[in-house]
Amino acid sequence: MPDEMEATVSKPKAKAVPAQRTEAGMDWPRLRFALAMGVFAAALGAVTLLINFLTQAEFFQVPERLPLSHTLLFGVCGALPGFLMVAPAAYLMYGVKPVFRKGKREPRSLIAWITLGFTYAFFYSLLAGGVFLPIGQYMVLFLSSLYGVPNLVVKFIDLATADWYTLGILNSFKIVYTCLVAGAFFGPGAWVIDKFNTSADKKTAEYGTWAVVAVFSIIPLLLFAFSSESLLSKLG
């Protein structure tokens, strides 16, 4: 019995393995970055699609703006693909919180963002041209009483099952040049947003990011609102 107790006492205890350190809570810088980039891309996408309508005029025609109701409709159709494409991509690209290494997240380089800007232009032309531009056109025909509900439903089914990739290729050729112009603006703008969002100063990161997004989102909207139709038609 004493021998058993001695063996028990002398038995070395297993060392406790420390649990992996993780950071709980919402990753606000990452979420802010995704939303900021999504808002910027949405504003740029809305203007891109609206400007492209002006570029479709023949050389003997005078470019004319769409009616206000159509402008609002196609503005939404242009904004949605920009937000839906960029916000999730920005969230994934920003990455998770650093756990074991010290230091802050670093912004991506200007060259990287310029490259991403033209990547954005390519995929935006496919998504907008294949899905959201046709949806806007179908809705215009429906609201003009040229389509009934059955026609609209059939068009949406065709678009979802087969037409989207064909229209994406065909329409992308019509809007790709305007998208490239937008991509050239998107790259540097996104780089500045990234710099502000990763700033070591908390107020700059939290408030400066949204201020920059507001400025960069308003610039293309003002360009569309106050520039002449003939000037805008040259952007596509």
N, C-alpha and C positions, 0 to 999 in steps of 0.2 A: 504493500500500500504506500509506504513512504517513497519507494522507488518510482511508483506511478505518479505521485504528486510532484516529485522532483523533475520527472520528465516533462510533466505538464508545465511547470514553472519555467523550466529552461528552454522550452520550445520558442523559437524566435517568432515574433509577431509579424504578420505580413504588412508591408508598407502600404499606406492608403494612396491610391492613384488620384492625383488632383484632377478635378473635373475641368473640361475644356472651357475656357473663358469665352463667353459670348456677351454681346451687348443687346439687351432687350429694348423694346420700344420702337416707335415708328422712326424710320430713317427719313427725317424731314428734308435734309438737303437733296437726297435722291428723288423724293416725291416732288419737291419744288422744281428740281431740274427737269423732270419729265413733263410736268404741267406747263412750265415756262416755255419749253421747246415746242410743246403741242400747240399752245396759243400762238406762238410766233409762226409756226408752220400753217396753222389754220388761216390766219390773216393773209399770209403770203399766197396760200392756195386759193382763197376766195378771189383775190385780185388777179391771180394768174388766169383763172378760168374766164373771168369777166373781160379781161383785156383780150383774150384769145378770140372772143366773139367779134371784136372790132377788126381783127386781122383777117377774118374770113371774107371781107368785102372784096369784090373784084376790082381790078385796076380802074374801071370806068365808073365805079360806084363810090358814093360818099359814105365813109364809115359812120354808123349811127349807134348810139347807145340803146340798150334794151330798155323797155318800159320798167318803171320802178318795181312792179310786182315780180317781173321776170329777173330783174337784177337781184332782188332779195332771194329768190328761189335758187338761182344759179350761184349766188354768193355762198349760200349754205352748202350747195352741192360741191363747191370748190373747197370750202373750209373743212368739211368732214373728212375727206381722204387725207388731207394734210395732218389733222390732229390724230386720227386713228392710226396712221402709219408712223408718225414721228414720236408721239408720246410713249408708247410701249417700247419702241426701239431705244429711246433716250434712257428710259428707266433701266433697261437691261445693260446698256452700254456704260452707265454710270458705275455699276458694280456695287457689291455689298460693302458694309462698313469694314474698315481694317480692324482686325481683332488683335493679332499678336505683334504686329509691327506698329511702331509709333509714327506720328506724323499725320499730315492731312492728305486728302485726295488732291491730285494734281490735275489741272485742266489739260485737255488735249491740245495739240499744236495747231497753228493756223493752217498748215499744209494738210493736216488730217481733216480739218473741218471743210476746207475747200474741196477736197476729194469727196467727203460725205455730202457736200452740197450738190455736186453733180450726180451722185448716186441717188439722192433724194429726187432730183429732177427726173431721172429715168423711171424710177418706180412710181412716182406721182403721176406721170403721164399715162402709165399703164392702168393704175387703179382708178384715177379720175376718168380717163377715157373709156375704160371698160365697164365701169359700174355706175359712177355717180353722174356723169354727163348724160348717159342714156336715161337714167332715172329722172333727171330734171326735164329732159325733152318729153318723156312720157307724161309727166305731171302737167307740163304746159298744154299738151294736147288734151288731157283729161279736163283741166280747168277751163279750157276753151270750148268744151263740149264736143270736141272732135273725136274723143274716145269715151266710150261708156265704161262702166265698171268691169264687164266681162273682158273687153279689149285690154284694159289696164292690167287685170289679173293675168291674162295670157302673156302679155309682154313681160311682166315681172317673172313669170315662170320660165319663159324662154331665156331671159337674161340670166337667171340663176343657174340654169341647167346647161346652156350651150353658148349663148351669144356673148357672154362677158369677155371671153378670151379673144374672140374674133373682133369685137368692137374695141377691145383694149389695144390690139395691134393697129387697127385702122385709124382709130381716133388719136392714138399716141403720135402718129405721124403729123397730125394736124396741130397738135398742141406742144410738141416736144421742144420747138425753138423757144416759145414763151416760157416753158418750164426750165430750160437751160438758163435763160436770163434770170428767172427767179432763183435758180440754184446758185448762180453767181453772187446773189445778194444773201442767200441763206447761209452760205459757208462762213463769211466774215461775221455776220450777225450772230450766228450760233457760237462762234468762237468767243465773242465779247460776253455773251450770256454765260458761257461756261466759266470764263475768267471771274466774273462777278460772283457766280454761285459757289465757287470754290475759294472765295476770298477768306483770309484768316480773320478778317474783321466781321463780327457777327452781324452788325447792322448793315454793312455793305452787302453781305450775302443774302440777308433776309429781305431788305427793302430795295437795295440797289438793283438786284436781279429783276424785280418786277418793274422798276422804273425803266430799265433798259428794254425789257420786253414791250412795254407800252410804247416807247419811242419807235422801236424797230417795227412794231405792228402798225403804228399810225402812219409811218412814212409811205408804205405802198398804198394804203387807203387814200391818203391825201393826193398821191400821184394820180391815182385813178379818178378821183373826184374832180380835180382841178386842171388836169392836163387836157389838151385838145384831143379830139378823136383821131385826127390825122397823125399826131405824134404817137399816141398809144398804139395805133395800127401798125407802126413800124417795129414794134417789139415782138412780132410773131410772124 
